[in-house]
Amino acid sequence: MRPKIYLFGDSITEFSFADGGWGSALTNHFTRKADVVVRGYSGYNTRWALKVIERVFPPSEEREAASPLAVTVFFGANDACLPDRYGAFQHVPLHEYKQNLISIVTFLKKKWPATRILLITPPPIDEEGRLQNPYVPNPLNEPERTNDAAGAYANACIAVAKECGVSVIDIWTKMQQVPGWEKACLSDGLHLTRNGNTIVFEEVVKRLEEEGLSPETLPADLPLFSEMDSTNPLKAFEKL
């Protein structure tokens, strides 16, 4: 069986296999070396993620016994919804968000001690883009998220990574280094453009390489065509 890399998160993870998505790019990057498995749940916050995590990752005896190579954990964009705006039902207080992330990391570490865990901060927020793209009626005409709030949750995510001893990608900061990031990286003030997806992909690949995971360090699944003897190709399968 090929080893797996799980992507666990909200809509930014669920949509990562769309055209130009960071998940599909990872699949291409690790082609024939690892299977990238998406476990993204649109609209979810860390509170809801904890409610379903044992269903998302059931006991090992119910799945293949081998531990995955890595799990990305990409929550926070929904937790950071403001408690007095139309997205209030998704809001999770900052202190609870931090504890929920710790609980998620603890669960994964206990389940798979050798698996690399990679936290990803929520992305920045283009408030104008959110005003133009509300997902429910917005009678207050105010964005349900702000970039300052997203930044606070990003900092909490970074703190959790340090406390738990796992890797983290600060997408909130990284994307804002791009000129015109509001429209260059975000399609609706929250979700990612092709450019935004590319940034996430590149940062994930960089962190995984730092953890010793790359196509060069992983064996290919089954004999490569280039390694077959044209006079006796079946010889390549003798030791399987």
Salt bridges, closest charged atoms under 4 A:
ASP19 OD2 - ARG194 NH2 2.95
ASP35 OD1 - ARG2 NH1 3.67
GLU64 OE2 - LYS4 NZ 3.86
ASP84 OD1 - ARG85 NE 3.70
GLU96 OE1 - ARG47 NH2 2.65
ASP126 OD2 - LYS183 NZ 2.69
GLU142 OE1 - ARG85 NE 3.57
GLU144 OE2 - ARG130 NE 2.87
GLU144 OE2 - ARG145 NH1 2.31
ASP188 OD2 - ARG130 NH1 3.73
ASP188 OD2 - HIS191 ND1 2.83
GLU203 OE2 - LYS174 NZ 3.67
GLU203 OE2 - LYS206 NZ 3.32
GLU203 OE1 - ARG207 NH1 3.41
ASP221 OD2 - ARG2 NE 2.66
